[in-house]
Structures are given as structure tokens and as C-alpha cells.
Amino acid sequence: MRLKTLLPVAAAALVALFVIAFAGTSAIPGHEESASPLLAGVASSSAPTSAAQSATTTHAAAPRAIDPAVISARNLTAAGANLLKSVVNIYCVAKSGSGLTSASGSGVIIDSRGLIITAAHIGEYFLLTDYPKKGSVHCVIRTGGPAQTAYTASPVYISPSWIHANSDTLVENAPKGTGEDDFAILAITGSATKDPLPASFPYVPLGTDIPKVGQRLAIGSYAAQYLASADIRSDLFPTIVFDPVSDRFTFDTNTVDVLSIRGTAAAQEGSSGGGVVDEHDRLVGLITTSSIKGPISDHVLNAITPRHIRASFEKDSNAALDSYLASNDLSTLVSNFSSEAQTLGKVLALAISGK
């Protein structure tokens, strides 16, 4: 469906609020104010006559106020560093003769137990591991830089609405979409190396706040548009960039469902499933679609909001996403979805075969 812009009056108001909050500063993520200390030094009297007098006349100055924009920038830098630890590469290899192409996408760990959120058009590969025959597609979770195979994973949820509406994307030459319902959740189920699974994973939880137009955010993914296949296999690194929201869109009437960011280096192939975080270290966007032609300055990245993700999940499953994930262990989450995973896999198989 066509995206509809939010009311111009509301958008203008949000921009004004941002300008007021950040006027008078050029602080950017990572910028340090070195000209003045955070706290003033100790001030003492000019000519104390005794130790006792000195003690009574020497005092600490009041703390100097810190520019809120500087605090915000530093918090965003820290959030970006945590996102860098939490973003993963989802690497799926399709065997020759399967009729499928291999894929490299991104994901973000959103729970210390090892739950990963990604785009449905990446997660759908996990539904085709045995198409057209057993072992035709092999997917692994890679981490670090360069990306190294680390974990195995299984689907916990892949949006049925998205699969039914986009079942033929894997056979299209240049698939397009709006990002609506385009999300999936995977569970890390095992180690793909000799190392055991960690007791807990670095993660970025799903947020609830809606970023304003103009608000600077951290964006993390395994962008790979300018890499050859050999580089993706052995020399793929995660990227973190900091860019402001340029527009907001809705799939409904007055809800914020999509954040749009222009001129960002994160708008590349391979970024699908990557994350957008705010200064509070919360995931506020999941990268789903991008305009990637021309110079970087012309690229546009679109990310669906947690508000849309939660609403979509509840629409299809009649359950609240956060409580559902929290109230079940990973093996139960995988088991609960196994029957639907088989059904959705058959939908994809029929679309791929052309029947």
C-alpha cells in the first residue's frame, strides 16, 4: 500500500521542538568539550592567616551546568557502541539447483537470551532450509568484524501477513515493498563453533518512544552493497553511522510506522534487518527498505517502528509481543512457531515453483 505522510502541522511542530532543544550547539556524537571541565575547581581565599581560617574560607564552587545537547550526543555515542555489539550478520547460502540466490542481511539481538529481530525478507530463508530438498539452504548467524560464523538460529516468528502478501519476492529480479509487516524474530539455538554459547548476549531492547523529525539516531548494520561476493564471505564489517530523521510515515491514519533517513551511508544492500537506536539505548527502528541508486547523498533508508511491529504481531497472533516473548523460553518459542513455519514455507515453495 502507498505510504501516507503524517499531517504537515504535526511534523512542523516536532521540528520546532527539536530546534528549541538543541539551539546554540554544534555537538555531534563523539564530540568532547575539552575547553572547560565538567565541574569547576576549588576556590580559596586570597590571604588566609591560619589553617583554621583557610578551612573556613575555602569552599567548592557550584557544579557548572552541562549543555543538554552535549549529554544527548554522548549518550547516543554510547548507544551506538552497544548497537555495534548487538548487530549480527545473517548469512544464508543456497545450494546450486535450488532456484534461490544466497543472501546476506542484518539483525539485532533484542534480548539477553539471544532473540534476534530482522526483516521478514531475510528471515524467510529459514523457512526454506529444506526446499526443494533437505539442506538446500543453510543459514548462520555471524558476528564481529570481519563477520565470523558464530551461531545457529531458528525462527520464532515470521510475519504471516508479510509472507502471504510478498511470497514471490525471492523470484523477482528487483523486489520492492513498503516495509509493512516486514519483520521476523529468530532465536539463537546453538553454537556454530567449538565455543559454548555465552551466558548472556549484548542486546538492544525494543523501545516505545517515537523519534522526532530532525532527531539524530545511531544506525547499525552489515552494509554490503559495494562488496563482491568474496568480500562478503571473508571481509564484511559492521557499520555504525549517526544521522537525523528526515521524515515519518504511516500505514494507517495518524500512527508513526516508518522513519525515513536521507543521505545516510547505511542505506545499502545488506542493511535490511539492521537497527536504529536512540540516545536512551532503545531500538526505535528496524531497517526494511532503502533507495540505493546514485550517490550516497541520494540514498534513503526506511525503518519500521516498534509501534508498528507490536501492532502487526498482535493483529496476526492475538497476543502482545513483549509479554509473549518474555513468558516463554527460547525452545518453547521455536516449538510454538514450528507448525506455522511449515505452512509458510509451503506458501513460499509454491510461489517459487510457479504453481
Protein Blocks (a to p, Z undefined) as FASTA:
>chain_A
ZZddddfklmmmmmmmmmmmmgoiabdehiacfkbcfbdcddddfbdcbfklmmmmgccd
ddddddfklmmmmmmmmmmmmmmmmpccddddddehklpacdddddddfbfnopacddfk
lmmmmmmmmccbehkaccdddedjddddfbdcddfbdcfklmmmmmmmmmpfbdcdehia
pacddddfbdfbfbdcdfbdcdddddfbdcdehiacddddddfklpcfklmmmmcccddd
ddddfbdcdfklmpcfbdcdehiaklcghjgopacddfkopafbdcfbdcfehjfklpcc
ddddfklmmmmmmmmnopafklmmmmpcfklmmmmmmmmmmmmmmmmmmmmnoZZ
